[in-house]
């Protein structure tokens, strides 16, 4: 009997995950050193094994939503600033968060109904919704990229979430899948600004096995659900290496962008939305400490939180950054 399509897809995803890990090791050739932020917490819950996206709740205090990377189930998790699971109150009678408890099962997160995690890579939020970017595309093969829109649930009262809308997206510049040229159609950074969603791309050489400098900024201008939304290219930056996360500050004035080796802070453009060309500061990061950093969010207008695939949480204040030379 031939294996099912789903089984074949899982096998392909597993192989791509392995190759992605090798890609990181091969391309992780930059020198160590730079700014080492403070580790403030470590996420220990077993199901949260490869965090790729994080966003701060706009409705509930000390609450951060996180998702796992490709191949994981379609679930979101709520954690607090200590990295601990937030579990529905009445579920605590049967589930535990971090440490095993006799007679209880490990909390597995909130199912996101009507969704599938092919390669969830980033999260963001606006005043009304949470968004999950299913836009990981390491080898530029995918034709099913999209962004899920979710209503935010109360993590102490609900046991599951649901996608209320799925927005298929594609890059009008990509004509071949995967194509023989350079791989410039993978995005792991989603942010919201002025009522629009934006994606920043992560670039690889034609082999797909090495990162190369460069990032493009795309804007989502439509909200079709039955056909692709063609992304609009609005800006680029040739100096950013392997962007993995981005978020706009609560006051809307500073865009934080994280890459494998640096933190970038871009000031609001005087006109338009060419964020990657605006006045900026680049801070070299100590990759021996941060390892494979994946997310950056604003805790407030003066404080950033970062996370890596190794499940560490880091805090950086603007006061700390102002004391070093970009």
PASEBA-1860 file (N, C-alpha, C; in nm, 3 decimals):
! residues 326
1> XXXXXXXX> 0.085/-0.119/0.000/0.000/0.000/0.000/0.089/0.125/0.000 ~ 0.054/0.218/-0.085/0.132/0.341/-0.090/0.103/0.426/0.032 ~ 0.206/0.494/0.086/0.181/0.580/0.201/0.089/0.693/0.163 ~ 0.012/0.739/0.260/-0.082/0.848/0.235/-0.007/0.977/0.209 ~ -0.076/1.072/0.146/-0.016/1.203/0.119/0.028/1.270/0.248 ~ -0.055/1.257/0.353/-0.020/1.321/0.480/0.108/1.261/0.538 ~ 0.121/1.129/0.529/0.243/1.066/0.580/0.365/1.111/0.501 ~ 0.348/1.118/0.368/0.460/1.166/0.285/0.497/1.308/0.322
9> XXXXXXXX> 0.396/1.392/0.344/0.423/1.531/0.381/0.496/1.540/0.514 ~ 0.456/1.455/0.610/0.524/1.456/0.739/0.669/1.415/0.724 ~ 0.693/1.315/0.635/0.829/1.270/0.613/0.912/1.382/0.552 ~ 0.854/1.452/0.455/0.925/1.564/0.393/0.954/1.672/0.495 ~ 0.855/1.704/0.581/0.874/1.807/0.683/0.985/1.768/0.779 ~ 0.991/1.637/0.814/1.096/1.590/0.904/1.233/1.610/0.840 ~ 1.244/1.573/0.712/1.372/1.589/0.643/1.410/1.736/0.632 ~ 1.312/1.822/0.605/1.341/1.965/0.594/1.385/2.022/0.728
17> XXXXXXXX> 1.326/1.971/0.838/1.367/2.017/0.971/1.513/1.981/0.997 ~ 1.552/1.857/0.962/1.691/1.815/0.980/1.784/1.900/0.896 ~ 1.746/1.921/0.770/1.830/2.003/0.681/1.838/2.146/0.733 ~ 1.724/2.195/0.790/1.725/2.331/0.845/1.823/2.344/0.959 ~ 1.831/2.242/1.044/1.926/2.244/1.155/2.069/2.245/1.103 ~ 2.094/2.163/0.998/2.228/2.161/0.938/2.259/2.295/0.877 ~ 2.156/2.356/0.813/2.174/2.488/0.753/2.220/2.589/0.857 ~ 2.156/2.586/0.974/2.194/2.679/1.080/2.339/2.658/1.122
25> XXXXXXXX> 2.379/2.531/1.138/2.516/2.504/1.182/2.617/2.548/1.077 ~ 2.584/2.521/0.949/2.676/2.559/0.842/2.690/2.710/0.834 ~ 2.578/2.779/0.848/2.580/2.925/0.829/2.616/3.001/0.956 ~ 2.625/2.930/1.068/2.656/2.994/1.195/2.807/3.013/1.206 ~ 2.862/3.096/1.117/3.006/3.111/1.109/3.054/3.247/1.154 ~ 2.961/3.337/1.197/3.002/3.468/1.240/3.071/3.460/1.377 ~ 3.154/3.556/1.404/3.231/3.554/1.528/3.143/3.578/1.649 ~ 3.174/3.508/1.759/3.102/3.530/1.884/3.144/3.663/1.942
33> XXXXXXXX> 3.073/3.708/2.044/3.102/3.837/2.103/2.984/3.928/2.080 ~ 2.991/4.050/2.134/2.880/4.141/2.122/2.800/4.146/2.250 ~ 2.684/4.210/2.243/2.602/4.231/2.361/2.536/4.102/2.404 ~ 2.544/4.071/2.533/2.482/3.950/2.588/2.368/3.992/2.680 ~ 2.243/3.978/2.638/2.131/4.018/2.723/2.114/3.923/2.841 ~ 2.036/3.967/2.937/2.013/3.890/3.059/1.908/3.781/3.036 ~ 1.941/3.659/3.076/1.842/3.551/3.073/1.751/3.569/3.195 ~ 1.622/3.586/3.170/1.529/3.611/3.280/1.442/3.490/3.313
41> XXXXXXXX> 1.435/3.394/3.222/1.353/3.276/3.247/1.390/3.169/3.145 ~ 1.350/3.049/3.176/1.367/2.937/3.083/1.237/2.858/3.080 ~ 1.189/2.832/2.961/1.066/2.756/2.943/1.100/2.608/2.952 ~ 1.036/2.538/3.042/1.071/2.397/3.064/0.960/2.299/3.027 ~ 0.841/2.347/3.001/0.731/2.256/2.966/0.766/2.178/2.840 ~ 0.754/2.048/2.847/0.799/1.961/2.738/0.736/1.991/2.603 ~ 0.606/2.019/2.594/0.547/2.044/2.462/0.602/2.168/2.392 ~ 0.654/2.263/2.469/0.712/2.383/2.408/0.859/2.356/2.378
49> XXXXXXXX> 0.883/2.283/2.270/1.017/2.235/2.244/1.092/2.308/2.134 ~ 1.025/2.396/2.060/1.093/2.471/1.955/1.013/2.596/1.922 ~ 1.023/2.695/2.010/0.942/2.816/1.997/0.988/2.898/1.877 ~ 0.892/2.935/1.793/0.926/3.013/1.674/0.853/3.147/1.669 ~ 0.749/3.164/1.751/0.674/3.289/1.750/0.624/3.324/1.888 ~ 0.617/3.454/1.917/0.570/3.500/2.047/0.507/3.638/2.030 ~ 0.402/3.665/2.107/0.340/3.796/2.106/0.281/3.821/2.244 ~ 0.288/3.944/2.290/0.231/3.979/2.420/0.082/4.002/2.407
57> XXXXXXXX> 0.006/3.951/2.504/-0.138/3.971/2.505/-0.170/4.118/2.525 ~ -0.270/4.166/2.454/-0.318/4.303/2.472/-0.440/4.308/2.563 ~ -0.483/4.188/2.609/-0.605/4.181/2.689/-0.583/4.130/2.830 ~ -0.479/4.049/2.851/-0.460/3.983/2.979/-0.321/4.013/3.034 ~ -0.310/4.046/3.164/-0.180/4.083/3.222/-0.085/3.965/3.231 ~ 0.044/3.995/3.216/0.150/3.895/3.230/0.119/3.769/3.150 ~ 0.077/3.790/3.025/0.042/3.679/2.938/0.109/3.697/2.802 ~ 0.174/3.590/2.756/0.244/3.591/2.628/0.203/3.465/2.551
65> XXXXXXXX> 0.164/3.484/2.428/0.125/3.370/2.343/0.245/3.324/2.263 ~ 0.265/3.192/2.255/0.378/3.137/2.181/0.331/3.019/2.097 ~ 0.407/2.990/1.990/0.380/2.875/1.905/0.510/2.801/1.878 ~ 0.495/2.673/1.844/0.608/2.591/1.803/0.629/2.598/1.653 ~ 0.746/2.551/1.612/0.788/2.555/1.472/0.721/2.445/1.391 ~ 0.773/2.425/1.269/0.714/2.334/1.172/0.699/2.191/1.224 ~ 0.595/2.125/1.178/0.573/1.987/1.213/0.499/1.966/1.343 ~ 0.487/2.071/1.424/0.415/2.059/1.551/0.264/2.063/1.524
73> XXXXXXXX> 0.187/2.031/1.627/0.043/2.040/1.614/-0.001/2.186/1.609 ~ -0.121/2.207/1.558/-0.175/2.342/1.547/-0.227/2.386/1.684 ~ -0.135/2.437/1.765/-0.168/2.479/1.902/-0.099/2.610/1.933 ~ -0.160/2.686/2.022/-0.093/2.801/2.082/-0.081/2.775/2.232 ~ 0.017/2.837/2.293/0.039/2.824/2.436/0.042/2.963/2.498 ~ -0.004/2.972/2.621/0.006/3.096/2.698/0.108/3.074/2.809 ~ 0.203/3.166/2.821/0.300/3.160/2.930/0.305/3.294/3.000 ~ 0.361/3.295/3.121/0.383/3.421/3.191/0.528/3.464/3.177
81> XXXXXXXX> 0.566/3.573/3.241/0.701/3.627/3.226/0.808/3.538/3.287 ~ 0.767/3.438/3.365/0.861/3.341/3.420/0.875/3.218/3.330 ~ 0.808/3.220/3.218/0.814/3.108/3.125/0.724/2.992/3.162 ~ 0.630/3.015/3.252/0.543/2.907/3.300/0.412/2.905/3.223 ~ 0.363/2.784/3.199/0.235/2.766/3.131/0.120/2.832/3.208 ~ 0.032/2.898/3.136/-0.095/2.944/3.192/-0.201/2.844/3.146 ~ -0.264/2.780/3.241/-0.358/2.671/3.214/-0.497/2.714/3.258 ~ -0.601/2.674/3.183/-0.737/2.705/3.229/-0.758/2.659/3.373
89> XXXXXXXX> -0.824/2.741/3.451/-0.836/2.716/3.595/-0.889/2.577/3.626 ~ -0.998/2.539/3.561/-1.057/2.409/3.594/-0.978/2.293/3.535 ~ -0.885/2.321/3.440/-0.802/2.213/3.384/-0.689/2.175/3.478 ~ -0.662/2.259/3.577/-0.554/2.228/3.671/-0.584/2.106/3.757 ~ -0.710/2.065/3.759/-0.743/1.944/3.834/-0.691/1.818/3.765 ~ -0.670/1.828/3.633/-0.628/1.710/3.558/-0.497/1.727/3.481 ~ -0.448/1.853/3.471/-0.326/1.878/3.395/-0.224/1.955/3.479 ~ -0.096/1.933/3.450/0.011/2.012/3.511/0.084/2.090/3.401
97> XXXXXXXX> 0.156/2.193/3.443/0.225/2.277/3.346/0.369/2.239/3.324 ~ 0.453/2.247/3.427/0.596/2.220/3.414/0.638/2.091/3.486 ~ 0.619/2.087/3.616/0.663/1.972/3.695/0.553/1.865/3.701 ~ 0.596/1.742/3.683/0.501/1.631/3.684/0.429/1.622/3.818 ~ 0.301/1.591/3.811/0.219/1.573/3.930/0.142/1.443/3.919 ~ 0.143/1.366/4.024/0.080/1.235/4.024/-0.069/1.246/3.987 ~ -0.110/1.159/3.899/-0.250/1.156/3.860/-0.291/1.260/3.759 ~ -0.195/1.343/3.713/-0.227/1.447/3.616/-0.147/1.428/3.487
105> XXXXXXXX> -0.195/1.487/3.379/-0.129/1.479/3.249/-0.065/1.614/3.213 ~ 0.035/1.607/3.127/0.102/1.728/3.079/0.006/1.813/2.995 ~ -0.003/1.941/3.029/-0.084/2.032/2.949/-0.024/2.044/2.809 ~ -0.107/2.029/2.707/-0.061/2.024/2.569/-0.094/2.150/2.488 ~ -0.140/2.255/2.555/-0.169/2.378/2.483/-0.313/2.387/2.436 ~ -0.342/2.499/2.369/-0.478/2.526/2.320/-0.485/2.490/2.172 ~ -0.569/2.394/2.139/-0.590/2.360/1.998/-0.642/2.482/1.923 ~ -0.588/2.503/1.802/-0.639/2.608/1.715/-0.721/2.540/1.606
113> XXXXXXXX> -0.852/2.542/1.623/-0.940/2.476/1.528/-0.931/2.542/1.391 ~ -0.957/2.463/1.286/-0.960/2.511/1.147/-0.825/2.564/1.101 ~ -0.716/2.503/1.150/-0.583/2.545/1.109/-0.491/2.425/1.102 ~ -0.376/2.445/1.039/-0.275/2.341/1.029/-0.137/2.407/1.039 ~ -0.051/2.348/1.121/0.084/2.402/1.136/0.177/2.334/1.038 ~ 0.192/2.396/0.922/0.291/2.345/0.826/0.428/2.399/0.862 ~ 0.437/2.530/0.880/0.563/2.589/0.927/0.532/2.725/0.989 ~ 0.474/2.722/1.110/0.444/2.846/1.182/0.574/2.910/1.228
121> XXXXXXXX> 0.592/3.038/1.196/0.721/3.102/1.223/0.713/3.233/1.300 ~ 0.597/3.294/1.310/0.593/3.424/1.376/0.450/3.455/1.419 ~ 0.438/3.552/1.511/0.308/3.597/1.559/0.310/3.749/1.572 ~ 0.192/3.808/1.565/0.176/3.948/1.598/0.032/3.969/1.641 ~ -0.002/4.092/1.676/-0.137/4.122/1.722/-0.172/4.266/1.687 ~ -0.301/4.292/1.675/-0.351/4.429/1.671/-0.454/4.441/1.783 ~ -0.533/4.544/1.780/-0.627/4.566/1.891/-0.737/4.461/1.897 ~ -0.756/4.387/1.789/-0.869/4.295/1.783/-0.831/4.148/1.770
129> XXXXXXXX> -0.716/4.117/1.712/-0.685/3.979/1.678/-0.538/3.945/1.704 ~ -0.514/3.815/1.707/-0.379/3.759/1.704/-0.359/3.699/1.566 ~ -0.238/3.709/1.513/-0.206/3.655/1.382/-0.089/3.557/1.393 ~ -0.100/3.447/1.322/0.006/3.346/1.318/0.050/3.330/1.172 ~ 0.179/3.348/1.148/0.232/3.341/1.012/0.278/3.199/0.981 ~ 0.206/3.133/0.892/0.246/3.003/0.841/0.324/3.028/0.712 ~ 0.441/3.089/0.727/0.516/3.139/0.611/0.660/3.088/0.606 ~ 0.693/2.988/0.690/0.825/2.928/0.680/0.837/2.858/0.546
137> XXXXXXXX> 0.949/2.880/0.476/0.961/2.833/0.337/1.109/2.818/0.302 ~ 1.178/2.734/0.381/1.324/2.726/0.373/1.378/2.709/0.232 ~ 1.315/2.624/0.154/1.368/2.595/0.021/1.280/2.649/-0.092 ~ 1.187/2.740/-0.053/1.104/2.811/-0.152/1.020/2.717/-0.237 ~ 0.977/2.604/-0.179/0.895/2.508/-0.250/0.745/2.532/-0.230 ~ 0.709/2.598/-0.121/0.569/2.601/-0.081/0.482/2.691/-0.169 ~ 0.361/2.643/-0.195/0.259/2.720/-0.266/0.138/2.744/-0.176 ~ 0.154/2.715/-0.046/0.041/2.723/0.047/0.073/2.811/0.167
145> XXXXXXXX> 0.146/2.918/0.146/0.178/3.011/0.254/0.052/3.084/0.297 ~ 0.046/3.122/0.423/-0.071/3.194/0.469/-0.056/3.250/0.609 ~ -0.151/3.330/0.648/-0.156/3.392/0.781/-0.292/3.361/0.842 ~ -0.289/3.308/0.964/-0.413/3.278/1.036/-0.450/3.395/1.127 ~ -0.578/3.429/1.127/-0.631/3.530/1.217/-0.710/3.461/1.328 ~ -0.677/3.493/1.453/-0.742/3.431/1.568/-0.800/3.538/1.658 ~ -0.914/3.511/1.719/-0.962/3.595/1.828/-0.889/3.552/1.954 ~ -0.849/3.648/2.036/-0.775/3.612/2.157/-0.870/3.553/2.262
153> XXXXXXXX> -0.833/3.439/2.315/-0.914/3.374/2.418/-0.858/3.410/2.556 ~ -0.938/3.386/2.658/-0.892/3.399/2.796/-0.826/3.266/2.833 ~ -0.694/3.263/2.854/-0.626/3.136/2.878/-0.661/3.072/3.011 ~ -0.726/3.146/3.101/-0.767/3.086/3.228/-0.908/3.028/3.222 ~ -0.979/3.054/3.111/-1.118/3.011/3.102/-1.148/2.921/2.983 ~ -1.073/2.937/2.875/-1.098/2.859/2.753/-1.002/2.741/2.743 ~ -1.040/2.641/2.667/-0.953/2.526/2.646/-0.909/2.511/2.501 ~ -0.965/2.591/2.412/-0.922/2.586/2.273/-0.949/2.719/2.204
161> XXXXXXXX> -0.876/2.740/2.095/-0.890/2.859/2.014/-0.939/2.817/1.876 ~ -0.954/2.913/1.786/-0.997/2.881/1.650/-0.951/2.990/1.555 ~ -0.915/2.948/1.435/-0.883/3.044/1.330/-1.013/3.094/1.271 ~ -1.034/3.223/1.276/-1.158/3.278/1.221/-1.139/3.319/1.075 ~ -1.014/3.323/1.032/-0.986/3.355/0.892/-0.847/3.305/0.856 ~ -0.832/3.255/0.734/-0.702/3.217/0.681/-0.677/3.299/0.555 ~ -0.565/3.371/0.553/-0.532/3.459/0.442/-0.416/3.398/0.362 ~ -0.444/3.332/0.250/-0.336/3.278/0.167/-0.252/3.394/0.112
169> XXXXXXXX> -0.120/3.378/0.114/-0.032/3.483/0.062/0.069/3.424/-0.034 ~ 0.117/3.506/-0.126/0.222/3.465/-0.217/0.302/3.588/-0.260 ~ 0.423/3.560/-0.310/0.513/3.666/-0.355/0.502/3.677/-0.506 ~ 0.460/3.792/-0.558/0.444/3.804/-0.704/0.575/3.788/-0.780 ~ 0.689/3.809/-0.711/0.819/3.797/-0.778/0.862/3.651/-0.796 ~ 0.799/3.558/-0.722/0.840/3.418/-0.734/0.766/3.353/-0.848 ~ 0.843/3.309/-0.948/0.784/3.247/-1.066/0.807/3.097/-1.072 ~ 0.906/3.046/-0.994/0.936/2.904/-0.993/0.938/2.852/-0.850
177> XXXXXXXX> 0.905/2.722/-0.837/0.896/2.660/-0.704/0.972/2.527/-0.706 ~ 1.091/2.517/-0.652/1.161/2.621/-0.578/1.242/2.716/-0.666 ~ 1.271/2.680/-0.787/1.353/2.764/-0.872/1.501/2.736/-0.851 ~ 1.581/2.773/-0.948/1.725/2.745/-0.942/1.805/2.861/-0.884 ~ 1.742/2.974/-0.869/1.813/3.092/-0.821/1.817/3.100/-0.670 ~ 1.850/3.217/-0.620/1.860/3.239/-0.477/1.723/3.228/-0.411 ~ 1.725/3.186/-0.285/1.603/3.158/-0.211/1.567/3.279/-0.124 ~ 1.477/3.362/-0.175/1.442/3.487/-0.108/1.295/3.494/-0.068
185> XXXXXXXX> 1.227/3.380/-0.055/1.083/3.381/-0.030/1.045/3.302/0.095 ~ 1.128/3.315/0.197/1.102/3.256/0.329/1.085/3.372/0.426 ~ 0.982/3.367/0.510/0.964/3.474/0.608/0.938/3.416/0.746 ~ 1.013/3.468/0.845/0.995/3.428/0.984/0.966/3.549/1.073 ~ 0.930/3.661/1.010/0.906/3.784/1.086/0.778/3.851/1.037 ~ 0.680/3.857/1.125/0.550/3.920/1.097/0.527/4.031/1.198 ~ 0.485/4.149/1.154/0.448/4.254/1.248/0.332/4.335/1.192 ~ 0.268/4.408/1.283/0.152/4.490/1.249/0.187/4.636/1.267
193> XXXXXXXX> 0.147/4.719/1.171/0.171/4.863/1.180/0.063/4.938/1.104 ~ 0.002/5.033/1.169/-0.094/5.122/1.104/-0.205/5.045/1.032 ~ -0.252/4.939/1.096/-0.363/4.863/1.040/-0.327/4.766/0.929 ~ -0.197/4.748/0.904/-0.151/4.656/0.800/-0.059/4.550/0.860 ~ -0.052/4.435/0.794/0.042/4.330/0.832/0.161/4.333/0.737 ~ 0.280/4.309/0.794/0.404/4.311/0.717/0.484/4.184/0.742 ~ 0.555/4.139/0.640/0.646/4.026/0.650/0.785/4.069/0.606 ~ 0.888/4.019/0.676/1.027/4.043/0.638/1.088/3.909/0.600
201> XXXXXXXX> 1.154/3.904/0.485/1.207/3.779/0.435/1.346/3.748/0.488 ~ 1.379/3.621/0.480/1.507/3.565/0.522/1.569/3.499/0.399 ~ 1.694/3.531/0.367/1.750/3.494/0.238/1.856/3.384/0.248 ~ 1.853/3.297/0.148/1.952/3.191/0.134/2.012/3.193/-0.006 ~ 2.128/3.131/-0.019/2.189/3.117/-0.150/2.109/3.017/-0.233 ~ 2.146/2.998/-0.359/2.071/2.911/-0.448/2.067/2.767/-0.400 ~ 2.170/2.723/-0.328/2.171/2.586/-0.276/2.070/2.568/-0.162 ~ 2.036/2.678/-0.095/1.947/2.672/0.019/2.015/2.634/0.148
209> XXXXXXXX> 2.146/2.610/0.143/2.219/2.562/0.260/2.297/2.670/0.333 ~ 2.301/2.788/0.277/2.372/2.897/0.345/2.287/3.023/0.344 ~ 2.290/3.094/0.459/2.224/3.224/0.466/2.308/3.325/0.390 ~ 2.242/3.429/0.341/2.315/3.540/0.282/2.248/3.670/0.325 ~ 2.325/3.779/0.332/2.267/3.907/0.375/2.156/3.951/0.281 ~ 2.059/4.019/0.341/1.950/4.074/0.263/1.815/4.041/0.323 ~ 1.722/4.136/0.313/1.587/4.117/0.362/1.494/4.208/0.283 ~ 1.377/4.158/0.250/1.275/4.237/0.184/1.155/4.256/0.276
217> XXXXXXXX> 1.094/4.371/0.268/0.975/4.402/0.347/0.853/4.400/0.256 ~ 0.757/4.315/0.291/0.633/4.303/0.214/0.514/4.345/0.299 ~ 0.413/4.400/0.233/0.290/4.443/0.300/0.171/4.363/0.245 ~ 0.081/4.328/0.336/-0.043/4.260/0.297/-0.151/4.366/0.279 ~ -0.200/4.380/0.156/-0.296/4.486/0.126/-0.438/4.438/0.108 ~ -0.458/4.308/0.096/-0.592/4.254/0.074/-0.621/4.146/0.178 ~ -0.744/4.102/0.185/-0.780/3.999/0.283/-0.867/3.890/0.221 ~ -0.828/3.845/0.103/-0.900/3.736/0.039/-0.881/3.607/0.119
225> XXXXXXXX> -0.983/3.525/0.121/-0.973/3.396/0.187/-0.982/3.280/0.088 ~ -1.032/3.306/-0.032/-1.051/3.199/-0.131/-0.945/3.200/-0.240 ~ -0.859/3.300/-0.242/-0.749/3.305/-0.339/-0.632/3.379/-0.278 ~ -0.517/3.368/-0.343/-0.395/3.426/-0.288/-0.404/3.578/-0.277 ~ -0.348/3.628/-0.168/-0.325/3.771/-0.153/-0.182/3.798/-0.196 ~ -0.165/3.872/-0.305/-0.030/3.903/-0.353/0.032/4.008/-0.264 ~ 0.146/3.975/-0.205/0.214/4.068/-0.116/0.279/4.181/-0.195 ~ 0.282/4.299/-0.135/0.339/4.416/-0.200/0.479/4.444/-0.145
233> XXXXXXXX> 0.579/4.444/-0.231/0.716/4.474/-0.190/0.728/4.624/-0.168 ~ 0.766/4.664/-0.045/0.772/4.807/-0.014/0.911/4.855/0.024 ~ 1.003/4.764/0.057/1.135/4.809/0.100/1.229/4.690/0.105 ~ 1.360/4.718/0.121/1.459/4.613/0.134/1.579/4.667/0.211 ~ 1.660/4.574/0.260/1.782/4.609/0.332/1.886/4.502/0.298 ~ 1.998/4.542/0.243/2.098/4.446/0.196/2.192/4.399/0.306 ~ 2.181/4.455/0.426/2.280/4.427/0.530/2.231/4.334/0.640 ~ 2.104/4.300/0.641/2.049/4.218/0.748/2.068/4.070/0.715
241> XXXXXXXX> 2.119/3.995/0.811/2.146/3.853/0.789/2.048/3.766/0.866 ~ 1.965/3.691/0.794/1.877/3.590/0.852/1.783/3.648/0.957 ~ 1.689/3.731/0.914/1.589/3.790/1.004/1.493/3.681/1.053 ~ 1.471/3.678/1.185/1.384/3.575/1.242/1.268/3.631/1.324 ~ 1.261/3.762/1.343/1.150/3.817/1.419/1.148/3.969/1.410 ~ 1.029/4.027/1.432/1.015/4.172/1.429/0.889/4.212/1.503 ~ 0.892/4.331/1.565/0.770/4.386/1.624/0.783/4.536/1.642 ~ 0.672/4.605/1.622/0.665/4.749/1.640/0.636/4.782/1.786
249> XXXXXXXX> 0.702/4.884/1.838/0.684/4.924/1.977/0.540/4.970/2.002 ~ 0.492/4.961/2.127/0.354/5.001/2.157/0.321/5.143/2.115 ~ 0.420/5.234/2.122/0.393/5.372/2.080/0.402/5.391/1.929 ~ 0.436/5.284/1.857/0.439/5.289/1.712/0.558/5.361/1.651 ~ 0.661/5.387/1.730/0.771/5.468/1.682/0.898/5.390/1.645 ~ 0.912/5.268/1.697/1.037/5.194/1.676/1.007/5.050/1.637 ~ 1.065/5.007/1.527/1.053/4.868/1.483/1.178/4.792/1.526 ~ 1.158/4.690/1.608/1.268/4.602/1.648/1.271/4.482/1.555
257> XXXXXXXX> 1.389/4.451/1.504/1.407/4.336/1.415/1.524/4.254/1.468 ~ 1.502/4.125/1.481/1.608/4.038/1.531/1.656/3.947/1.418 ~ 1.786/3.926/1.414/1.845/3.831/1.320/1.934/3.737/1.398 ~ 2.001/3.645/1.330/2.083/3.548/1.401/2.197/3.614/1.478 ~ 2.241/3.732/1.435/2.359/3.790/1.499/2.342/3.932/1.547 ~ 2.225/3.992/1.529/2.212/4.134/1.564/2.068/4.172/1.594 ~ 2.056/4.279/1.672/1.928/4.345/1.697/1.930/4.479/1.625 ~ 1.827/4.505/1.547/1.815/4.630/1.474/1.696/4.708/1.530
265> XXXXXXXX> 1.714/4.838/1.547/1.605/4.927/1.587/1.588/5.033/1.479 ~ 1.473/5.032/1.412/1.443/5.127/1.305/1.342/5.229/1.355 ~ 1.371/5.356/1.332/1.278/5.461/1.370/1.170/5.478/1.263 ~ 1.053/5.523/1.306/0.942/5.539/1.212/0.985/5.627/1.094 ~ 0.960/5.583/0.972/0.994/5.667/0.855/0.918/5.799/0.859 ~ 0.979/5.903/0.808/0.912/6.033/0.805/0.790/6.028/0.714 ~ 0.799/5.946/0.608/0.686/5.927/0.518/0.677/5.781/0.479 ~ 0.557/5.734/0.449/0.539/5.599/0.398/0.574/5.492/0.499
273> XXXXXXXX> 0.605/5.373/0.448/0.632/5.260/0.535/0.761/5.186/0.495 ~ 0.859/5.261/0.451/0.989/5.201/0.418/1.073/5.189/0.546 ~ 1.028/5.099/0.632/1.089/5.084/0.763/1.236/5.043/0.756 ~ 1.270/4.957/0.662/1.407/4.904/0.658/1.508/5.004/0.601 ~ 1.458/5.118/0.555/1.548/5.223/0.505/1.552/5.344/0.597 ~ 1.478/5.340/0.706/1.472/5.455/0.796/1.595/5.457/0.887 ~ 1.609/5.562/0.966/1.721/5.574/1.060/1.722/5.452/1.152 ~ 1.840/5.394/1.171/1.845/5.269/1.247/1.973/5.258/1.328
281> XXXXXXXX> 1.969/5.168/1.425/2.087/5.130/1.503/2.096/4.979/1.502 ~ 2.218/4.929/1.486/2.242/4.785/1.484/2.330/4.747/1.602 ~ 2.286/4.647/1.679/2.360/4.603/1.796/2.402/4.457/1.778 ~ 2.532/4.435/1.772/2.584/4.300/1.759/2.550/4.220/1.884 ~ 2.502/4.098/1.867/2.465/4.013/1.978/2.566/3.900/1.997 ~ 2.578/3.857/2.121/2.668/3.747/2.153/2.595/3.616/2.122 ~ 2.628/3.554/2.011/2.557/3.433/1.969/2.593/3.313/2.055 ~ 2.702/3.319/2.129/2.732/3.211/2.222/2.629/3.207/2.336
289> XXXXXXXX> 2.574/3.324/2.369/2.475/3.334/2.476/2.334/3.313/2.421 ~ 2.302/3.379/2.311/2.166/3.372/2.259/2.140/3.247/2.176 ~ 2.243/3.189/2.118/2.228/3.073/2.031/2.136/3.109/1.916 ~ 2.034/3.028/1.886/1.947/3.052/1.771/1.826/3.133/1.814 ~ 1.841/3.265/1.816/1.733/3.352/1.861/1.623/3.355/1.754 ~ 1.497/3.351/1.800/1.386/3.337/1.708/1.283/3.450/1.715 ~ 1.266/3.510/1.831/1.159/3.609/1.844/1.207/3.733/1.917 ~ 1.142/3.845/1.888/1.161/3.969/1.964/1.025/4.035/1.977
297> XXXXXXXX> 0.992/4.079/2.098/0.868/4.153/2.122/0.899/4.268/2.218 ~ 0.810/4.364/2.223/0.820/4.474/2.318/0.735/4.441/2.440 ~ 0.796/4.447/2.558/0.719/4.432/2.681/0.655/4.564/2.719 ~ 0.724/4.672/2.688/0.672/4.808/2.697/0.757/4.892/2.603 ~ 0.739/5.024/2.603/0.811/5.108/2.508/0.961/5.114/2.532 ~ 1.006/5.062/2.645/1.149/5.070/2.679/1.214/4.934/2.704 ~ 1.138/4.825/2.684/1.190/4.693/2.719/1.155/4.592/2.611 ~ 1.256/4.514/2.571/1.238/4.409/2.473/1.253/4.272/2.538
305> XXXXXXXX> 1.177/4.175/2.489/1.192/4.036/2.529/1.229/3.954/2.406 ~ 1.328/3.867/2.419/1.372/3.780/2.312/1.359/3.635/2.357 ~ 1.340/3.546/2.264/1.343/3.403/2.296/1.421/3.331/2.187 ~ 1.473/3.214/2.223/1.544/3.133/2.125/1.484/2.994/2.118 ~ 1.532/2.915/2.023/1.478/2.780/2.008/1.518/2.691/2.124 ~ 1.617/2.734/2.201/1.659/2.659/2.318/1.574/2.692/2.441 ~ 1.473/2.778/2.422/1.368/2.806/2.521/1.412/2.900/2.632 ~ 1.514/2.981/2.606/1.553/3.086/2.700/1.475/3.213/2.669
313> XXXXXXXX> 1.443/3.291/2.772/1.385/3.423/2.757/1.486/3.527/2.803 ~ 1.505/3.630/2.722/1.603/3.735/2.750/1.531/3.870/2.758 ~ 1.585/3.959/2.840/1.531/4.094/2.850/1.640/4.194/2.814 ~ 1.603/4.294/2.733/1.694/4.403/2.696/1.620/4.534/2.716 ~ 1.680/4.627/2.786/1.621/4.760/2.802/1.690/4.858/2.708 ~ 1.617/4.960/2.669/1.678/5.062/2.582/1.789/5.134/2.656 ~ 1.779/5.142/2.790/1.887/5.205/2.868/2.016/5.127/2.853 ~ 2.007/4.994/2.852/2.126/4.911/2.831/2.186/4.936/2.694
321> XXXXXX> 2.100/4.943/2.593/2.149/4.964/2.457/2.211/5.102/2.439 ~ 2.156/5.200/2.508/2.209/5.336/2.494/2.350/5.348/2.551 ~ 2.389/5.253/2.634/2.523/5.257/2.695/2.630/5.194/2.609 ~ 2.590/5.128/2.499/2.688/5.068/2.410/2.680/5.134/2.274 ~ 2.788/5.120/2.197/2.793/5.182/2.066/2.740/5.086/1.962 ~ 2.640/5.125/1.885/2.586/5.038/1.782/2.693/5.002/1.678
END
